[in-house]
Amino acid sequence: MAVRRNAITGEPIVFAPGRAGRPSVDDSSGCPFCPGNEQQTPPELTRLGELAPGPWTARVFRNKYPAVTGHEVIVESHVHDDTFDRLTNAVDVVRLYRDRYAAHRDAAYTSLFKNHGARAGATIPHIHSQLMPLPFVPSRIARESEAFARAATCPLCAPLEHIIHETEHFRWLAPHASFIAYQQWLVPKQHVADFAVFQEAQLADLAALLQLATRATRTIADAHNWSFVSFPRTPTAHFYVELFPRLTTVAGFELGTGTFIEIIDPAAAARRLQDAASS
């Protein structure tokens, strides 16, 4: 594992050749994340639930094929084909996210994300998320931090368009300038920069909204990604969760220019997701 820098921009690139050896699992047969196969993963860092009288409900361990030092896997259910919207302990899992995220507060940046489905980048279909403490601040986070710092008022505290649903503590919306089809943001109503400071009421609200958004997203495509976008060193910034189904492929124009072509109007996306959430 190493961090190299782009010769032109100086932006960091993580080199992790060992990840090329990751196994691909098609079903629950031999799945290393299923109960009974715990010896196939590195030692646990923590878990929810016990093996007796019932199975654990979530496990956390180091990634066997890490991209960076401290790379963790969070298996959110003992049930192989579970999805986040079907979890009965979603609040406990989101609390676990917060606690594992906070455990890496000394990192330059900690990325917490989910790849669900092969098209979204998952090599193991068993429900899980990942956490990567990075020795650098990613370029996107640096750009957004600078933009928040320059803004006269917080752009995520302002009135926002294309609201899909609101809870006491969050707005679920389709961003006006989405970069990918059916992109969604879960934005706290209170200005907060860092996920680590969330209290119980915010965690419960976020868990319920993540379940609702996941269920609606899966009516469009089962494969999806989400990322917790946090700004622990920029108090002017505003934390949010980004979520989208995987319908399209990032192709030559996007890779060559860094500019995305969007094919779904956010207003139409918001209406479809509202309908899915209410059905």
C-alpha positions as CSV (number, residue, x, y, z in Angstrom):
1,M,0.0,0.0,0.0
2,A,1.3,3.4,-0.9
3,V,0.1,6.9,-1.7
4,R,1.4,8.4,-4.9
5,R,0.8,11.9,-6.3
6,N,-0.4,12.8,-9.8
7,A,2.5,14.4,-11.6
8,I,0.4,17.4,-12.8
9,T,-2.0,18.2,-10.0
10,G,-0.4,16.5,-6.9
11,E,-3.7,14.8,-6.1
12,P,-3.3,11.5,-4.2
13,I,-3.7,8.0,-5.7
14,V,-3.8,5.0,-3.4
15,F,-1.8,2.0,-4.7
16,A,-2.9,-1.3,-3.2
17,P,-1.9,-4.2,-5.5
18,G,-2.9,-6.8,-2.9
19,R,-6.6,-6.0,-3.6
20,A,-6.3,-7.6,-7.0
21,G,-6.5,-11.0,-5.1
22,R,-9.9,-10.4,-3.6
23,P,-12.2,-13.4,-4.0
24,S,-15.6,-13.0,-5.8
25,V,-18.5,-14.7,-4.0
26,D,-21.7,-15.4,-5.9
27,D,-23.9,-16.8,-3.1
28,S,-24.0,-17.8,0.5
29,S,-22.0,-21.0,-0.1
30,G,-18.7,-20.4,1.6
31,C,-19.4,-16.7,2.1
32,P,-16.8,-15.4,4.6
33,F,-19.3,-13.0,6.1
34,C,-21.9,-15.6,7.0
35,P,-22.1,-17.1,10.6
36,G,-19.9,-20.2,11.0
37,N,-17.2,-18.8,8.7
38,E,-15.8,-16.2,11.1
39,Q,-12.4,-17.8,10.9
40,Q,-12.2,-16.7,7.3
41,T,-12.0,-13.0,8.3
42,P,-9.4,-11.2,10.4
43,P,-10.1,-11.0,14.1
44,E,-13.2,-9.0,15.2
45,L,-12.8,-5.4,16.4
46,T,-16.3,-5.4,17.8
47,R,-19.8,-7.0,17.2
48,L,-23.4,-6.6,18.0
49,G,-25.2,-9.5,19.5
50,E,-23.9,-12.9,20.5
51,L,-23.4,-16.3,18.9
52,A,-25.5,-17.9,21.7
53,P,-28.4,-18.2,22.0
54,G,-28.7,-16.5,18.7
55,P,-26.3,-15.3,16.0
56,W,-24.4,-12.0,16.1
57,T,-26.3,-9.2,14.4
58,A,-23.3,-7.2,13.1
59,R,-19.5,-7.6,13.0
60,V,-16.5,-5.3,12.4
61,F,-13.1,-6.5,11.4
62,R,-10.1,-5.4,9.4
63,N,-10.4,-5.8,5.6
64,K,-8.4,-8.9,4.6
65,Y,-7.4,-7.1,1.4
66,P,-6.9,-3.5,2.7
67,A,-6.5,-0.5,0.5
68,V,-5.0,1.5,3.4
69,T,-3.9,0.7,6.9
70,G,-6.9,0.4,9.2
71,H,-9.3,-0.4,6.4
72,E,-12.4,-2.0,8.1
73,V,-15.4,-4.1,7.0
74,I,-18.8,-3.6,8.8
75,V,-21.0,-6.6,8.2
76,E,-24.5,-5.3,9.1
77,S,-26.4,-8.6,9.3
78,H,-25.8,-12.3,9.8
79,V,-28.4,-12.9,7.0
80,H,-26.6,-13.3,3.7
81,D,-29.1,-11.6,1.4
82,D,-30.3,-8.9,3.8
83,T,-30.5,-5.3,2.6
84,F,-30.3,-2.2,4.8
85,D,-34.0,-1.4,4.4
86,R,-34.9,-4.8,6.0
87,L,-32.7,-4.5,9.1
88,T,-34.6,-4.7,12.4
89,N,-31.7,-3.0,14.2
90,A,-30.8,-0.2,11.8
91,V,-30.3,2.3,14.7
92,D,-27.8,0.0,16.3
93,V,-26.0,-0.3,13.0
94,V,-25.9,3.5,12.4
95,R,-24.6,3.9,16.0
96,L,-21.9,1.4,15.1
97,Y,-21.0,3.4,12.0
98,R,-20.6,6.5,14.2
99,D,-18.5,4.7,16.8
100,R,-16.2,3.1,14.3
101,Y,-15.9,6.4,12.4
102,A,-15.0,8.2,15.7
103,A,-12.4,5.6,16.5
104,H,-10.3,7.0,13.6
105,R,-10.5,10.7,14.6
106,D,-6.7,11.0,14.2
107,A,-6.8,10.1,10.5
108,A,-6.6,13.0,8.0
109,Y,-10.0,11.8,6.7
110,T,-12.1,8.8,7.2
111,S,-14.3,7.5,4.4
112,L,-17.4,5.5,5.3
113,F,-19.2,4.0,2.3
114,K,-21.3,1.2,1.0
115,N,-21.0,-0.8,-2.3
116,H,-24.1,-2.9,-2.7
117,G,-24.2,-5.2,-5.7
118,A,-21.6,-6.1,-8.3
119,R,-22.4,-3.1,-10.4
120,A,-21.7,-0.9,-7.4
121,G,-18.3,-2.5,-6.8
122,A,-19.0,-5.2,-4.3
123,T,-17.2,-8.5,-4.7
124,I,-19.1,-10.2,-1.9
125,P,-22.9,-9.9,-2.0
126,H,-23.4,-10.3,1.8
127,I,-24.6,-6.9,3.2
128,H,-21.6,-4.8,4.4
129,S,-20.1,-1.3,4.4
130,Q,-16.5,-0.2,4.6
131,L,-14.5,2.3,6.5
132,M,-11.1,3.7,5.3
133,P,-9.0,6.0,7.5
134,L,-6.9,8.0,5.0
135,P,-3.5,9.7,5.5
136,F,-4.7,12.5,3.3
137,V,-7.7,14.6,2.7
138,P,-9.4,13.5,-0.6
139,S,-9.5,16.1,-3.4
140,R,-13.3,16.2,-3.4
141,I,-13.5,16.8,0.3
142,A,-10.8,19.5,0.1
143,R,-12.7,21.3,-2.7
144,E,-16.0,21.1,-0.9
145,S,-14.4,22.3,2.4
146,E,-12.9,25.3,0.6
147,A,-16.3,26.1,-1.0
148,F,-18.1,25.9,2.3
149,A,-15.4,28.2,3.9
150,R,-15.8,30.8,1.1
151,A,-19.6,30.8,1.1
152,A,-21.3,33.8,2.8
153,T,-23.9,31.4,4.2
154,C,-24.0,27.6,4.3
155,P,-25.5,26.3,1.0
156,L,-27.0,23.3,2.8
157,C,-28.7,25.4,5.5
158,A,-30.4,27.4,2.7
159,P,-33.8,26.3,1.3
160,L,-33.3,23.4,-1.0
161,E,-35.2,22.1,-4.0
162,H,-36.6,18.7,-4.9
163,I,-37.4,17.6,-1.4
164,I,-38.4,13.9,-1.3
165,H,-39.2,13.6,2.4
166,E,-38.5,15.3,5.6
167,T,-38.1,14.1,9.2
168,E,-37.5,16.0,12.4
169,H,-33.8,16.2,11.9
170,F,-33.2,15.5,8.1
171,R,-34.2,16.5,4.6
172,W,-34.0,13.8,1.9
173,L,-33.7,15.4,-1.5
174,A,-32.5,15.1,-5.1
175,P,-29.8,17.7,-5.6
176,H,-30.5,20.3,-8.3
177,A,-27.2,19.7,-10.0
178,S,-27.0,15.9,-9.6
179,F,-24.1,14.2,-11.3
180,I,-25.6,10.7,-11.7
181,A,-29.1,9.4,-12.2
182,Y,-31.3,9.4,-9.1
183,Q,-28.6,10.9,-6.9
184,Q,-29.9,11.7,-3.4
185,W,-28.6,13.6,-0.4
186,L,-29.7,13.1,3.2
187,V,-29.0,16.5,4.8
188,P,-29.2,17.4,8.5
189,K,-31.5,20.3,9.3
190,Q,-29.1,21.4,12.0
191,H,-25.7,22.7,10.8
192,V,-23.2,20.0,11.8
193,A,-19.9,19.3,10.1
194,D,-18.9,15.9,11.5
195,F,-20.8,12.6,11.8
196,A,-18.9,11.8,15.0
197,V,-21.0,14.3,17.1
198,F,-24.4,12.8,16.2
199,Q,-26.6,12.1,19.2
200,E,-29.2,9.4,19.7
201,A,-32.1,11.4,18.2
202,Q,-30.1,12.2,15.0
203,L,-28.9,8.6,14.7
204,A,-32.4,7.2,15.0
205,D,-33.7,9.7,12.4
206,L,-30.8,8.9,10.0
207,A,-31.3,5.2,10.4
208,A,-35.0,5.4,9.5
209,L,-34.4,7.7,6.6
210,L,-31.5,5.5,5.3
211,Q,-34.0,2.6,5.3
212,L,-36.6,4.5,3.5
213,A,-34.1,5.9,0.9
214,T,-32.6,2.4,0.4
215,R,-36.0,0.9,-0.2
216,A,-37.0,3.5,-2.7
217,T,-33.6,3.3,-4.4
218,R,-33.9,-0.5,-4.8
219,T,-37.1,0.0,-6.8
220,I,-34.9,1.6,-9.5
221,A,-31.8,-0.7,-9.2
222,D,-30.7,-3.1,-6.6
223,A,-27.0,-2.1,-7.0
224,H,-26.3,1.2,-5.2
225,N,-23.7,3.2,-3.4
226,W,-23.7,5.5,-0.5
227,S,-21.1,7.6,1.2
228,F,-21.0,9.6,4.4
229,V,-19.5,13.0,3.5
230,S,-18.1,14.5,6.7
231,F,-15.9,17.5,7.3
232,P,-14.3,17.1,10.8
233,R,-11.9,20.0,10.4
234,T,-14.2,22.5,8.6
235,P,-16.9,23.8,11.0
236,T,-18.3,26.0,8.2
237,A,-19.1,22.8,6.2
238,H,-22.2,20.7,6.4
239,F,-22.3,16.9,6.7
240,Y,-24.5,14.9,4.4
241,V,-25.0,11.3,3.1
242,E,-24.9,10.7,-0.7
243,L,-26.9,7.8,-2.1
244,F,-27.6,6.7,-5.7
245,P,-28.5,3.5,-7.7
246,R,-26.1,2.2,-10.3
247,L,-27.8,2.5,-13.6
248,T,-25.2,4.1,-15.8
249,T,-21.5,3.5,-16.4
250,V,-18.8,6.2,-15.9
251,A,-17.4,6.4,-19.4
252,G,-14.7,8.1,-21.5
253,F,-16.1,11.7,-21.3
254,E,-16.5,11.6,-17.5
255,L,-13.1,10.0,-16.9
256,G,-11.4,12.3,-19.4
257,T,-12.9,15.6,-18.3
258,G,-14.1,15.0,-14.7
259,T,-17.5,16.4,-15.9
260,F,-20.6,14.3,-15.7
261,I,-23.5,14.1,-18.1
262,E,-26.8,13.7,-16.2
263,I,-29.8,11.9,-17.9
264,I,-32.5,12.2,-15.3
265,D,-34.0,15.6,-14.2
266,P,-33.8,15.9,-10.4
267,A,-37.4,17.0,-10.2
268,A,-38.5,13.8,-12.0
269,A,-36.1,11.8,-9.8
270,A,-37.6,13.3,-6.6
271,R,-41.2,12.5,-7.8
272,R,-40.3,8.9,-8.6
273,L,-38.5,8.4,-5.3
274,Q,-41.5,10.0,-3.4
275,D,-43.8,7.6,-5.1
276,A,-41.6,4.6,-4.2
277,A,-41.2,5.8,-0.6
278,S,-45.0,6.1,-0.1
279,S,-46.0,2.8,-1.8
